[in-house]
């Protein structure tokens, strides 16, 4: 099938993150989040397939998954592609809720959907925001507005992560995510 024709690249950082998650967390929880992430990426890949566009590469790194597309997409198609992963997670959660089954996967799917819809790049929400703003206005202005939203959202995640680190038994994951997102948001031009 065309949507499986691209390369899969697994970085050492992904292996390290997976190992740390399994060691410091739970193998069951790690597996459930990997399944939710696979559902998410399948949403993107199926959308590319229906757009008759082949992915060049799917890279799994410590920062998540990044899908690289061979040919340029219109802003409208990019918007649909960005929203396909979160939609797959939302659909999974709705089906699991209706079946009253696998509550851990339901929660992981909702969490991954909500997180990826944050309006900051490189997440799907930030890329969707850029595509939408480019459809309704000039791409240059869309880039500037997306950067403002990205920086504000990243700082909000960083602040929330810091507060939870101090109040909730020192759980560092959201703080680490906030640091990563803030660094990425402020590196963009």
C-alpha positions as MATLAB code, in Angstrom:
seq = 'XXXXXXXXXXXXXXXXXXXXXXXXXXXXXXXXXXXXXXXXXXXXXXXXXXXXXXXXXXXXXXXXXXXXXXXXXXXXXXXXXXXXXXXXXXXXXXXXXXXXXXXXXXXXXXXXXXXXXXXXXXXXXXXXXXXXXXXXXXXXXXXXXXXXXXXXXXXXXXXXXXXXXXXXXXXXXXXXXXXXXXXXXXXXX';
ca = [
       0.000    0.000    0.000;
       1.179    3.488   -0.774;
       0.855    4.829    2.787;
       3.354    2.220    3.992;
       5.948    3.027    1.320;
       7.956    5.548    3.366;
      10.850    4.874    5.731;
      10.548    4.367    9.468;
      13.423    5.907   11.439;
      13.810    5.109   15.136;
      16.338    7.341   16.887;
      18.406    6.411   19.941;
      16.520    9.145   21.819;
      13.240    7.292   21.260;
      14.775    4.079   22.584;
      16.100    5.955   25.625;
      12.714    7.592   26.281;
      10.950    4.259   25.930;
      13.423    2.612   28.286;
      13.130    5.398   30.869;
       9.326    5.321   30.680;
       9.290    1.567   31.221;
      11.876    1.706   34.014;
      10.502    4.666   35.971;
       6.860    4.113   35.091;
       4.928    1.027   34.135;
       5.337   -1.296   31.179;
       1.560   -1.500   30.874;
       1.165    2.291   30.803;
       4.049    2.651   28.344;
       2.429    0.060   26.065;
      -0.952    1.782   26.237;
       0.558    5.163   25.304;
       2.486    3.549   22.451;
      -0.772    2.049   21.174;
      -2.514    5.450   21.419;
       0.432    7.023   19.554;
       0.245    4.313   16.867;
      -3.480    5.051   16.427;
      -2.642    8.765   16.163;
       0.009    8.243   13.477;
      -2.262    5.824   11.615;
      -4.800    8.660   11.354;
      -2.163   10.821    9.659;
      -1.000    7.985    7.384;
      -4.519    7.046    6.286;
      -5.260   10.686    5.494;
      -2.126   10.858    3.347;
      -3.225    7.665    1.626;
      -6.642    9.154    0.793;
      -4.891   12.314   -0.462;
      -2.808   10.026   -2.719;
       0.361   11.396   -1.136;
       3.138    9.152    0.116;
       5.077    9.919    3.286;
       8.817   10.212    2.878;
       9.651    9.250    6.435;
       8.175    8.633    9.872;
      10.739    9.497   12.532;
      10.318    8.340   16.119;
      12.449   10.408   18.493;
      12.518   11.442   22.135;
      10.331   14.381   21.090;
       7.617   12.202   19.551;
       6.817   11.239   15.976;
       7.423   13.423   12.948;
       5.902   12.641    9.582;
       7.733   14.022    6.548;
       5.779   14.288    3.287;
       7.439   14.084   -0.146;
       5.324   16.630   -1.958;
       4.022   19.979   -0.796;
       0.420   20.093    0.352;
      -2.034   22.926    0.004;
      -2.871   24.675    3.265;
      -6.320   23.076    3.225;
      -4.856   19.571    2.879;
      -2.241   20.339    5.521;
      -5.031   21.388    7.895;
      -6.863   18.085    7.377;
      -3.633   16.124    7.747;
      -2.774   17.872   11.024;
      -6.209   17.205   12.503;
      -6.329   13.546   11.381;
      -4.105   12.227   14.193;
      -6.053   13.884   17.030;
      -9.314   12.876   15.296;
      -8.189    9.231   15.268;
      -7.500    9.445   19.013;
     -10.859   11.126   19.650;
     -12.712    8.527   17.584;
     -10.926    5.749   19.484;
     -11.959    7.311   22.803;
     -15.583    7.643   21.670;
     -15.739    4.008   20.547;
     -14.086    2.738   23.735;
     -16.436    4.852   25.839;
     -19.480    3.482   23.999;
     -18.205   -0.063   24.484;
     -17.263    0.672   28.110;
     -13.925   -1.064   27.497;
     -10.221   -0.409   28.048;
     -10.417    2.769   30.152;
      -6.634    3.171   30.198;
      -6.472    3.326   26.384;
      -9.484    5.650   26.384;
      -7.680    8.035   28.756;
      -4.390    7.820   26.863;
      -6.197    8.550   23.575;
      -7.956   11.591   25.042;
      -4.733   12.868   26.609;
      -2.787   12.461   23.368;
      -5.599   14.147   21.413;
      -5.781   17.122   23.783;
      -2.006   17.525   24.026;
      -1.523   17.433   20.261;
      -4.230   20.051   19.769;
      -2.322   22.625   21.828;
      -1.827   25.621   19.514;
       1.938   25.389   19.384;
       4.426   24.104   16.919;
       5.675   21.429   16.301;
       2.442   19.830   17.578;
      -0.515   19.176   15.296;
      -2.503   22.018   16.858;
       0.181   24.588   16.018;
       0.592   23.295   12.490;
      -3.199   23.241   12.024;
      -3.404   26.806   13.346;
      -0.752   27.913   10.840;
      -2.547   26.152    7.959;
      -5.922   27.654    8.934;
      -4.507   31.179    9.306;
      -2.749   30.769    5.945;
      -6.070   29.819    4.314;
      -7.835   32.911    5.652;
      -4.895   35.328    5.338;
      -1.282   35.742    4.316;
       1.167   32.951    5.261;
       3.664   35.523    6.618;
       1.103   36.851    9.076;
       0.019   33.298    9.900;
       3.641   32.488   10.763;
       3.896   35.446   13.158;
       0.568   34.715   14.861;
       1.373   31.020   15.195;
       4.706   31.925   16.810;
       2.908   34.106   19.385;
       0.412   31.321   20.192;
       3.223   28.750   20.331;
       5.286   30.774   22.761;
       2.332   31.596   25.005;
       1.125   27.993   25.088;
       4.618   26.647   25.736;
       5.110   29.052   28.634;
       1.716   28.004   30.047;
       2.709   24.307   29.911;
       6.084   25.143   31.468;
       4.425   27.114   34.290;
       1.863   24.384   34.952;
       4.638   21.784   34.943;
       6.610   23.821   37.478;
       3.603   24.272   39.762;
       2.743   20.566   39.622;
       6.379   19.656   40.233;
       6.303   21.671   43.461;
       2.843   20.562   44.612;
       2.261   17.019   43.353;
       5.049   14.880   44.799;
       7.659   16.157   42.374;
       6.351   14.541   39.156;
       8.666   16.046   36.509;
       7.080   14.884   33.210;
       4.981   17.968   32.457;
       7.866   20.226   33.473;
      10.196   18.396   31.076;
       7.573   18.643   28.331;
       7.200   22.382   29.038;
      10.960   22.890   28.779;
      11.068   21.024   25.452;
       8.078   22.913   24.042;
       9.390   26.298   25.218;
      12.813   25.684   23.689;
      11.184   24.708   20.393;
       8.747   27.638   20.409;
      11.458   30.221   20.993;
      13.867   28.721   18.444;
      11.461   29.364   15.580;
      11.863   32.596   13.685;
];
